[in-house]
Amino acid sequence: MAARSTRETMAETHTKQLVVCIDNEGYAVSLEKRKIYIALRDAAAAKQRLLRIADESGEDYLYPKKSFRPLAVKRAALAA
């Protein structure tokens, strides 16, 4: 696996955020409560109070922002 530059790693940490699902009502097949997901930055979705969530396959979908809470993770942990 090729080493990643610091610039690539820093860019990635600014465009992705870890979130935990707190409510899957209406999305029980797609979302698991208490599961950690990756939220991708999407300004257009944010204006509509939505989060772009990536699943295990790499696909991403829009869900209500109120269904998630952000997780605070130290930058060093994300780089590992």
N, C-alpha and C positions, 0 to 999 in steps of 0.2 A: 504494500500500500504506500503511495507517495505521501511524503510529508506535506502538511498544509502550511501556508505562510501565516504569520501573525495577522496580516491584513485580512485574509480570508476568514480566519477564525473570529476576529473581531466583528467583521461584517455579518457573519452568521449569527452571532449572539445578539446583534441589534435587530435582526429581522425575525427571530424566532423567540418564543417564550413558552415556558412550561406552565400548563394550567391543569387544574384538577376539576373533573366533572362533579358538580354538586346536585344536579337535577337533570334527569333524562326523560322527563314526561313528554310524551309525543315522539320520542326518539329511542325507545327501549331497545330496538333491534340494532341501532347504530352506535349508541353511547352507553358506557358502563359507568354507573355512579362510583365515585372514589377512584377512578382510573386517571392516570396522568396522561395528558395529550400534549402535542406540540401545536401551538397556535402560531400561524404565519401572519406577518404584518400585512394588512390589507386596509388601506385608508378608506376606500369606497365602502367596504363592508362595515367598518367601524362607524361610519356616518349613519348606517342603518341599524346600529346596535347589534351587529353580528360579528362572530369570530370565524376565521378560516382555520379549520382544524384538520391536521394531517393524520391519517390512520396508518396502520402497520404496513399497508401495501404501498404507501407513498402518495396515495390519492388524497385530495383535500376537499372538504365540504364546508358549507356555511351553516352555523348554528347560532341560536340566541346567546349573546354575551352573558346574560344573566344566569345561564346554566353552568358557568365556570368561574373559578377563582384562580388568580395568578399565584404561582409558587415563587418564593424568593430563593434563588439558588446563587451561590457565589460564583463569580466568573471563572475561577480556577476549576471548579467542579465541571463546568460546561466544556472546558478545554480538554479535560481528561478523556 
